[in-house]
Amino acid sequence: MMHIVIENAGAEKGLLLLPHKNRWFIEAQGSIDKQEVTVLQSIMLDKCTKVAETIINHVAKTKKSVVLSDATRKNSFSQDCYIIKHHPKSLLCLPLLNHGQISAILYLENNLTVAAFTP
């Protein structure tokens, strides 16, 4: 499923995060250049350098999606350590809701194309 989401959204990589005891954990990671999806062993968000943590925390708190056409341009998240270091072009982070509660967060990124994702 991760590979299908990444491919259809136009992303290069995608991560699925799940909550556990008020913390977020990366449970799956996929990329367009690899056919297989890596099922991780609950990597704690604050121990990870694979994602923009401030964006994940914002989505978890507000239950609203974040779409950045060019993440390197000045915006609310441009000072995130991950964005400064990796310079992603397009970024999409969205909550997966079930009865108004977040059951997961999907993080998609494209490092080649600006405006790969639209609201």
C-alpha positions as CSV (number, residue, x, y, z in Angstrom):
1,M,0.0,0.0,0.0
2,M,2.8,2.4,0.8
3,H,4.3,2.0,-2.6
4,I,1.0,2.6,-4.3
5,V,0.5,5.8,-2.3
6,I,4.0,7.1,-3.0
7,E,3.6,6.4,-6.7
8,N,0.1,7.8,-7.1
9,A,0.9,11.0,-5.1
10,G,4.1,11.7,-7.1
11,A,6.3,11.3,-4.1
12,E,9.9,10.0,-3.9
13,K,9.6,8.8,-0.4
14,G,6.9,8.2,2.2
15,L,6.6,7.4,5.8
16,L,3.8,6.1,7.9
17,L,3.7,7.1,11.5
18,L,1.6,5.6,14.2
19,P,0.9,6.9,17.7
20,H,1.7,5.0,20.9
21,K,1.3,6.4,24.4
22,N,1.2,10.1,23.2
23,R,4.4,9.6,21.0
24,W,4.8,9.1,17.3
25,F,6.7,6.2,15.8
26,I,7.8,5.6,12.2
27,E,6.4,2.2,11.3
28,A,6.9,2.0,7.6
29,Q,9.1,3.7,5.0
30,G,9.1,3.4,1.2
31,S,10.6,5.1,-1.7
32,I,10.0,5.2,-5.5
33,D,13.4,3.8,-6.3
34,K,12.9,0.6,-4.2
35,Q,10.1,-1.9,-4.8
36,E,10.0,-3.1,-1.2
37,V,8.7,-1.1,1.8
38,T,10.8,-1.2,4.9
39,V,8.7,-2.0,8.0
40,L,10.6,-0.4,10.8
41,Q,10.6,-1.4,14.4
42,S,8.9,1.6,15.9
43,I,11.5,4.3,15.4
44,M,10.6,7.1,17.8
45,L,10.0,10.4,16.0
46,D,12.3,12.4,18.2
47,K,15.2,9.9,17.5
48,C,14.7,10.1,13.7
49,T,16.4,12.2,11.1
50,K,14.3,11.0,8.2
51,V,11.5,13.5,8.6
52,A,10.7,17.1,9.5
53,E,9.6,16.7,13.1
54,T,8.0,20.1,13.5
55,I,5.6,19.3,10.6
56,I,4.6,16.0,12.1
57,N,4.0,17.6,15.5
58,H,2.0,20.4,13.9
59,V,-0.2,17.9,12.0
60,A,-0.7,15.8,15.2
61,K,-1.7,18.8,17.1
62,T,-4.0,20.5,14.6
63,K,-5.3,17.4,12.7
64,K,-4.8,19.4,9.5
65,S,-2.7,18.6,6.5
66,V,0.5,20.5,5.6
67,V,1.3,21.0,1.9
68,L,4.5,22.8,1.0
69,S,5.2,23.5,-2.6
70,D,8.8,24.4,-1.9
71,A,9.8,23.5,1.6
72,T,13.1,25.4,1.3
73,R,11.4,28.8,0.8
74,K,10.6,30.8,3.9
75,N,7.6,29.3,5.7
76,S,6.5,28.3,9.2
77,F,8.6,25.1,9.0
78,S,11.7,26.4,7.1
79,Q,13.8,26.4,10.3
80,D,13.2,22.7,10.9
81,C,16.6,20.9,11.1
82,Y,15.6,18.3,8.6
83,I,14.5,20.9,6.0
84,I,17.7,22.9,6.5
85,K,19.9,19.8,6.1
86,H,18.0,17.9,3.3
87,H,16.4,20.7,1.3
88,P,13.2,18.9,0.2
89,K,11.3,20.5,-2.6
90,S,7.7,19.4,-2.1
91,L,6.3,18.0,1.1
92,L,2.9,16.6,2.1
93,C,2.0,15.5,5.6
94,L,-1.6,14.5,6.4
95,P,-3.4,13.0,9.3
96,L,-5.4,9.8,8.8
97,L,-8.5,10.3,10.8
98,N,-11.0,7.8,12.2
99,H,-14.0,9.2,14.0
100,G,-12.2,12.6,14.4
101,Q,-9.2,11.0,16.0
102,I,-5.8,10.7,14.4
103,S,-5.0,7.0,13.8
104,A,-1.9,7.6,11.7
105,I,0.1,10.3,9.9
106,L,1.3,10.0,6.3
107,Y,4.4,11.9,5.3
108,L,5.3,12.3,1.6
109,E,8.3,14.1,0.1
110,N,9.6,14.9,-3.4
111,N,13.1,16.2,-3.6
112,L,13.2,16.8,-7.4
113,T,10.0,18.8,-8.2
114,V,8.6,21.9,-6.7
115,A,4.8,21.8,-6.3
116,A,4.5,18.0,-6.7
117,F,1.6,18.0,-4.3
118,T,-1.5,20.2,-4.3
119,P,-4.0,21.0,-1.5
